[in-house]
Amino acid sequence: MNVPAHAGTDAAHDEVADPRRLAARFVHPHKQAFVQRARVDDAAASIFAAQLAGVTPGQLARYHAEFAAAVAVSASQIEPGFAAHLPFRPGERILALGDSITDDSLSWASHLQSYLDTHRPHDDIEVVNAGITGNTTQEAIARIDRLSAERPSWVIQLLGTNDARRHGRTQVRMQSIQETRRNLDLLARLVDEELAAQHICLTPPPVAGADADAWEPFREELITWREEDVAEIADAVRSHGGVVVDVHSTLADDPVDKLLPDGVHPTLVGQRRILETLLATIAL
């Protein structure tokens, strides 16, 4: 299933119209393992995040308020009936493990927190967003100490897109499929033995390779993606065992409005669709 190039609409282009807002959406240095290990306080990390986005701390705070409001409106459109059938118990902590698709301030993880706050307000279920932009499956393994420190009851994992990332003019793939399969096995073992948490794996969403090729920031970094690579990783996740949520098939079947013009990251609508697919799969 191939995602057509330029699948986005005007709404998707509006989401990337302000490059500073876009940077603020995906830049969260306080979640980096080396920042956490150094015990950098939230105020210092916020100043650094504002500098990375090219805005003042006040403007960054306004962006984040806008993101939270947009997520609340979007999450309100999700079927309320799922809430009573979800396996999460009162007081549990859900760790959302991923890359920029999860790190996104408009992500499925943010939608999940908003959804739970609305429909199960007295259960005090917390979603910890442990997505880090650019992370591969290998880099997720390398920060197992930080993940363990969160003491999650659940780990919901959406990784693999950056394993498929290609670099340089020769487009060398970041990790081979054999390495990705090995890392998926290691992550499953670590979640079970180190975190003692329930584990849910989402397949990575599809990409639009032609759009990724044309996206100027990716061109400057000499990076791109190929849908056949991401589809191969989605297959690896599907065959991995355990609870698997097939986001890749869901978004590939209906790509309109689901990807930003960069061809890789989901729109607000796409993020909501990821969560809807998750909820429909795990609601018992």
Secondary structure, 3 states (H helix, E strand, C coil): CCCCCCCCCHHHHHHCCCHHHHHHHHCCHHHCHHHHHCCCCHHHHHHHHHHHHCCCHHHHHHHHHHHHHHHHHHHCCCCHHHHHHCCCCCCCEEEEEECHHHHCCCCHHHHHHHHHHHHCCCCCCEEEEEECCCCCHHHHHCCHHHHHHCCCCEEEEECCCCCCCEECCCCEECCCHHHHHHHHHHHHHHHHHCCCCEEEEECCCCCCHHHHHHCHHHHHHCEECCHHHHHHHHHHHHCCCCEEECHHHHHHHCCCCCECCCCCCECHHHHHHHHHHHHHHHCC
